[in-house]
Amino acid sequence: MPLPDQHDPEHLEAALAHVDHALRHGNIARGAARGLVYSIMETLGVLVGDPALPDQVRAGYEGLQETARELRARLESHEPPAR
């Protein structure tokens, strides 16, 4: 499936927010959340590595990568979710 001409990070941002919300409210198992965050991080890595990606869009994806790293670190440290 070809990528659209316009890059829109909103769907990935929404995915991270959804996983975070589900985790904070106990609606998702930690292992499932880790798997989803890992997949999102892999996708972001591929997008950021695209040499044709405009710098402004790359910066947005890099910000999402940092958010995903923070969520992954919280999951790996077994830190209770913030409410």
C-alpha positions in Angstrom: 0.0 0.0 0.0 1.6 3.3 -1.0 2.1 6.0 1.5 0.0 9.2 1.0 1.8 12.3 -0.3 1.0 14.2 2.9 2.8 12.9 6.1 0.5 13.1 9.1 1.8 12.0 12.5 -1.6 12.4 14.2 -2.5 8.8 13.9 0.7 7.7 15.6 0.3 10.3 18.3 -3.3 9.1 18.9 -2.0 5.5 19.1 0.5 6.4 21.8 -2.1 8.4 23.7 -4.5 5.5 23.5 -2.0 3.0 24.9 -0.9 5.4 27.6 -4.6 6.0 28.6 -5.4 2.3 28.6 -2.3 1.6 30.7 -3.2 4.3 33.2 -6.7 3.0 33.6 -5.7 -0.6 33.8 -7.5 -1.5 30.6 -4.5 -3.2 28.9 -1.9 -5.7 30.1 1.6 -4.4 30.4 2.9 -7.0 27.9 0.4 -5.9 25.3 1.2 -2.3 25.9 5.0 -3.0 25.5 4.3 -4.8 22.2 2.2 -1.9 20.8 4.8 0.7 21.9 7.5 -1.4 20.3 5.6 -1.5 17.0 4.9 2.2 17.1 8.6 2.9 17.8 9.7 0.7 14.9 7.3 2.5 12.6 8.6 5.9 13.7 12.1 4.7 13.2 11.4 3.8 9.6 9.6 7.1 9.0 12.4 9.2 10.6 15.0 7.3 8.5 13.3 8.3 5.2 15.7 10.7 3.4 12.8 12.2 1.5 10.9 13.2 4.6 10.6 17.0 5.0 12.6 18.3 8.0 9.5 19.8 9.7 7.7 16.4 9.5 10.8 14.6 10.7 10.9 16.8 13.8 7.3 15.9 14.6 8.1 12.2 14.3 11.2 12.6 16.4 9.1 14.2 19.1 6.8 11.2 19.0 9.8 8.9 19.2 10.8 10.6 22.5 7.2 10.2 23.8 7.3 6.5 22.9 10.7 6.1 24.5 9.4 7.6 27.7 6.4 5.3 27.7 8.6 2.3 27.0 10.9 3.2 29.9 7.9 3.5 32.2 6.7 0.1 31.1 10.1 -1.5 31.5 10.7 0.0 34.9 7.4 -1.4 36.1 6.6 2.1 37.4 2.9 2.4 38.2 1.1 4.5 35.7 0.5 8.2 36.6 -3.1 9.1 37.1 
